[in-house]
């Protein structure tokens, strides 16, 4: 049997990883500034992360959610304390798309309505409901297209209001920072007004923090810069540091109904071990503060480079979620970063480089990237 060939592959085979570095099968060392789509939060192969999973694997790897699981309770308590939502409830699942599916379902259950408002350039996942709320037409099969979803421009309050006052909407879903859309940031004023309007119109506000959460923005959640408290928050990626896990944080206004949500693998013992290890390491190593500090350094340095180079259109980001929009296609620069300078980066369109490194990235490691990038754009 062959693999179903749907991925664009670099000609690199990885063998191991540690901290912010990856090593290929030939022993070549690469600086990781992409973290596998923002998944690696506390660093590759962190010894405490490995120890906790090994320890749990030797005790109990999996059983049904129909028994008491104290590891789930411990993870929920620690996560709530770290992120500032201790009064919310936690539903654990497997992926960001699944988290968004459940958040949308809860919103429809609560309001009795079915329309969803999303935003241009949004990405919320590839499963049926999540991809319907994703503004990337090529990801939608005819089966996924839905008249229940409308898109309006990000930060356009008048457009959002025109839709929501119709009384037809169960939810608004918005990313804390758009990732696949090119590191587009909703303004604090927009989020505050949107939150107030959702409250007035009995529309559930879903904050998709799958990529922008877990401390990446310099706060646990990117929306916390605006001071709002959404009805539902979805998380995944960095919460498991590479172990597949996701969750929905659910406002106390929701009453749980037995059987309304469910999952086979979500919240399993190994996932809880991974998630709890991530929370503990983030606290012990002050990784959210480090993301803020190192991110400010990178953005400041990139803005300095941009001021003297007309190839760079704009630098956007918060913490270690950074987008570099160029006036030229970025493929050649990314290729040189990877194959000539051994630095992994990401992209989100033809002209945008995305940086999503582990939150343990040091200023020295960041400075190395800045120096290489400066050199490349000067000689492009």
C-alpha positions in Angstrom: 0.0 0.0 0.0 1.2 3.5 -0.9 0.6 6.7 1.1 -2.1 9.0 -0.2 0.0 11.7 -1.7 -1.6 15.0 -0.5 1.3 16.7 1.2 4.0 19.0 -0.3 7.2 17.4 1.1 10.6 18.8 1.7 13.4 16.3 0.8 14.3 15.9 4.5 13.9 12.9 6.7 14.0 13.7 10.4 15.5 11.4 13.0 15.3 13.1 16.3 14.8 16.5 18.0 15.7 18.4 21.1 14.7 21.8 22.4 14.4 24.1 19.4 16.5 21.9 17.1 15.7 19.1 14.7 18.2 16.5 13.3 17.8 14.7 10.0 18.7 11.2 9.2 22.2 12.3 8.2 22.8 14.1 11.4 22.3 17.7 10.1 21.0 20.1 12.7 18.1 22.5 11.9 16.7 25.4 14.0 13.0 25.0 14.3 11.1 28.3 13.8 7.8 26.6 12.9 7.2 24.0 15.6 5.2 21.8 13.4 2.4 24.3 12.8 2.7 25.8 16.4 2.4 22.4 18.0 5.8 22.3 19.9 5.3 24.6 22.9 7.8 23.5 25.6 10.4 22.2 23.2 11.1 19.0 21.4 11.7 15.9 23.6 11.5 17.9 26.8 12.8 15.4 29.5 9.8 16.1 31.9 7.3 15.6 29.1 8.9 12.3 28.1 9.1 11.1 31.7 5.5 11.8 32.4 4.3 10.0 29.3 6.6 7.0 29.9 5.4 6.9 33.5 1.7 6.9 32.5 2.3 4.4 29.7 3.6 1.9 32.3 0.5 2.4 34.4 -2.4 2.7 32.1 -2.5 4.0 28.5 -6.2 3.9 27.7 -9.7 3.2 28.8 -13.2 4.5 28.2 -14.5 7.9 29.4 -17.2 6.0 31.3 -15.0 5.6 34.3 -13.6 8.2 36.7 -10.3 9.7 35.4 -8.5 11.7 38.0 -5.8 12.7 35.5 -8.5 14.6 33.6 -9.5 16.4 36.7 -5.9 17.3 37.6 -5.2 18.6 34.1 -8.4 20.7 34.0 -7.5 22.2 37.4 -4.0 23.1 36.4 -5.0 24.4 33.0 -7.7 26.6 34.5 -5.4 28.2 37.0 -2.7 28.9 34.3 -5.0 30.3 31.7 -7.3 32.3 34.0 -10.5 30.4 33.3 -10.8 28.2 36.5 -14.6 28.7 36.6 -15.1 27.3 33.1 -15.6 23.6 32.3 -13.4 21.5 30.1 -14.4 19.0 27.4 -11.4 17.1 26.1 -11.1 15.7 22.5 -8.5 15.0 19.9 -7.9 17.8 17.4 -8.6 21.5 16.9 -11.2 20.7 14.2 -13.0 18.4 16.7 -12.9 21.1 19.3 -14.4 23.6 16.9 -17.1 21.1 15.9 -18.1 20.6 19.5 -18.1 24.4 20.2 -20.4 25.0 17.2 -22.6 22.1 18.3 -22.9 23.5 21.9 -23.8 26.9 20.5 -26.6 25.5 18.4 -27.9 23.4 21.3 -27.9 26.4 23.6 -29.6 28.9 21.2 -31.7 26.6 19.1 -30.3 28.4 16.0 -28.1 27.2 13.2 -26.3 30.0 11.4 -22.6 30.7 12.1 -20.7 34.0 11.4 -17.0 33.6 10.5 -14.4 35.8 9.0 -12.6 36.2 5.7 -9.3 34.3 5.6 -10.4 32.1 8.6 -9.2 28.6 9.1 -11.0 26.4 11.7 -10.2 22.9 10.6 -10.9 20.3 7.8 -13.9 18.3 9.2 -17.4 19.0 8.0 -18.5 21.9 10.3 -15.1 23.3 10.9 -14.2 23.5 7.2 -17.6 25.0 6.3 -16.5 27.9 8.6 -13.1 28.0 6.9 -12.6 30.6 4.1 -10.4 28.5 1.8 -12.7 27.3 -1.0 -10.3 24.5 -2.2 -10.6 22.8 1.2 -14.4 22.5 0.8 -15.9 19.5 -1.0 -19.5 20.0 -2.2 -20.6 18.0 0.8 -19.1 20.6 3.2 -20.5 23.7 1.7 -23.3 25.2 3.9 -25.7 28.0 3.6 -25.5 28.2 7.4 -22.1 30.0 7.4 -21.5 33.6 6.4 -18.1 35.3 6.1 -17.5 39.0 6.8 -14.1 40.9 6.7 -12.1 40.8 9.9 -12.3 43.9 12.0 -15.4 45.2 10.1 -17.9 45.7 12.9 -20.6 47.1 10.7 -20.6 44.0 8.5 -20.7 41.8 11.5 -23.6 43.8 13.1 -25.7 43.6 9.9 -25.6 39.8 10.1 -26.0 39.3 13.8 -29.0 41.6 14.3 -31.1 39.3 12.0 -31.5 36.9 15.0 -30.5 33.9 12.9 -27.1 33.2 14.4 -26.1 30.7 17.0 -22.4 31.6 17.0 -19.6 33.8 15.9 -16.3 31.9 15.5 -13.1 33.9 15.4 -9.4 33.1 15.8 -7.4 34.9 18.5 -4.9 35.6 15.7 -5.5 34.2 12.2 -2.7 31.8 11.5 -3.3 30.2 8.0 -4.8 33.6 7.0 -1.4 35.3 7.4 -1.1 36.3 11.1 -4.0 38.8 10.8 -4.9 40.2 14.2 -8.4 41.3 15.4 -8.2 44.6 17.1 -9.0 45.0 20.8 -11.8 47.4 20.0 -13.3 45.0 17.5 -13.3 42.1 19.9 -14.8 44.2 22.7 -17.6 45.4 20.5 -18.2 42.0 19.0 -18.4 40.4 22.4 -20.9 43.0 23.6 -23.0 42.5 20.5 -23.0 38.7 20.9 -24.2 39.1 24.4 -27.1 41.5 23.3 -28.1 39.2 20.5 -27.8 35.9 22.4 -25.1 34.7 20.0 -22.3 32.5 21.4 -18.8 33.9 20.9 -16.3 31.1 20.1 -12.6 32.0 20.3 -10.5 29.6 18.3 -7.2 29.8 20.1 -5.9 26.6 18.6 -2.8 28.2 17.1 -2.7 31.5 19.0 -3.3 29.9 22.5 -1.0 28.0 24.9 1.1 31.1 25.7 2.2 31.7 22.1 1.0 35.3 21.9 2.7 36.4 25.2 -0.5 35.8 27.1 -2.1 32.4 27.6 -4.8 33.4 25.1 -4.4 36.1 22.4 -7.9 37.4 23.1 -6.9 38.3 26.7 -5.2 41.4 25.3 -8.7 42.7 24.7 -10.1 41.9 28.2 -13.1 39.9 26.9 -14.3 36.5 28.1 -15.8 34.4 25.3 -18.6 31.8 25.8 -16.4 29.0 24.4 -12.6 28.7 23.7 -11.1 26.0 21.6 -7.5 24.8 22.1 -5.2 22.1 20.7 -1.7 22.2 19.1 0.7 23.5 21.8 -1.4 22.0 24.6 0.1 18.5 23.9 3.5 19.5 22.6 3.2 16.9 19.9 0.8 14.5 21.6 -2.6 14.8 19.9 -5.0 16.5 22.2 -7.6 19.3 22.2 -10.3 20.8 24.4 -13.2 23.2 24.6 -13.3 25.6 27.5 -17.0 26.1 28.3 -18.6 29.0 30.1 -20.5 28.3 33.4 -23.6 29.5 31.6 -23.8 26.1 29.8 -25.5 23.2 31.5 -24.0 19.8 30.6 -26.4 17.3 29.2 -25.5 13.6 29.4 -24.7 12.2 25.9 -24.7 15.5 24.1 -21.0 15.4 23.5 -18.7 12.4 23.3 -15.3 11.1 22.1 -13.5 7.8 22.2 -9.9 8.9 22.5 -10.2 12.5 23.9 -9.0 12.9 27.4 -7.2 9.5 27.5 -4.6 8.9 30.2 -1.6 9.6 27.9 -3.1 12.8 26.7 -3.7 14.0 30.2 -0.1 13.1 31.1 1.2 15.1 28.1 -1.1 18.1 28.8 -0.3 18.3 32.5 3.4 18.1 31.8 3.1 21.0 29.3 1.3 23.1 31.9 3.8 22.4 34.7 6.8 23.1 32.4 5.3 26.3 31.1 4.9 27.5 34.7 8.3 26.3 35.9 10.3 27.7 33.0 8.2 31.0 32.6 7.6 30.2 28.9 4.8 32.6 28.4 7.0 35.5 29.5 9.8 34.1 27.3 7.5 34.1 24.3 6.6 37.7 25.0 10.2 38.8 25.4 11.8 36.8 22.6 8.8 37.7 20.3 9.3 41.4 21.0 13.0 41.1 20.1 12.3 39.3 16.8 9.5 41.8 15.8 11.7 44.8 16.7 14.6 43.5 14.7 12.5 42.6 11.7 10.9 46.0 11.7 14.4 47.5 11.7 15.3 45.4 8.7 12.0 46.3 7.0 12.6 50.0 7.4 15.6 49.8 5.0 14.3 47.2 2.6 11.3 47.6 0.2 11.0 43.9 -0.3 9.3 43.7 3.1 5.7 44.9 3.2 4.7 44.4 6.9 5.6 42.6 10.1 2.6 41.4 12.1 2.4 39.4 15.3 2.3 39.0 19.1 4.8 36.9 21.1 6.1 34.0 19.0 3.3 34.1 16.4 4.8 36.3 13.7 4.1 36.9 10.1 6.5 38.6 7.6 4.6 39.8 4.6 6.8 40.4 1.6 6.3 42.2 -1.7 7.7 39.2 -3.5 7.0 35.4 -3.3 8.7 33.9 -0.3 9.4 30.4 -1.7 13.0 31.1 -2.6 13.8 32.8 0.7 12.3 29.9 2.6 14.2 27.4 0.5 17.5 29.1 1.2 16.7 29.4 4.9 16.1 25.6 5.0 18.7 24.2 2.7 21.5 26.7 3.0 21.1 27.9 6.6 19.2 24.9 8.2 16.3 27.0 9.5 12.7 25.7 9.3 10.0 28.4 8.7 6.4 28.3 7.6 4.2 30.2 5.2 0.5 31.0 4.9 0.4 32.4 1.4 2.6 33.0 -1.6 4.0 36.2 0.1 4.0 35.5 3.9 6.5 33.7 6.0 5.1 32.5 9.3 7.2 32.0 12.5 5.8 29.7 15.2 8.9 28.4 17.1 8.9 26.6 20.4 8.2 29.0 23.3 11.6 28.2 24.8 13.4 29.9 21.9 16.2 32.0 23.2 17.2 35.5 22.1 20.5 34.1 20.9 18.7 31.6 18.6 16.3 34.3 17.5 19.3 36.6 16.7 20.8 33.9 14.5 17.6 33.8 12.4 17.4 37.6 12.2 21.0 37.9 10.9 20.4 35.2 8.3 17.1 36.7 7.2 18.7 40.2 7.0 21.4 38.8 4.7 18.9 37.0 2.5 16.6 40.0 1.9 19.6 42.3 1.2 20.9 40.0 -1.6 17.6 38.8 -3.0 
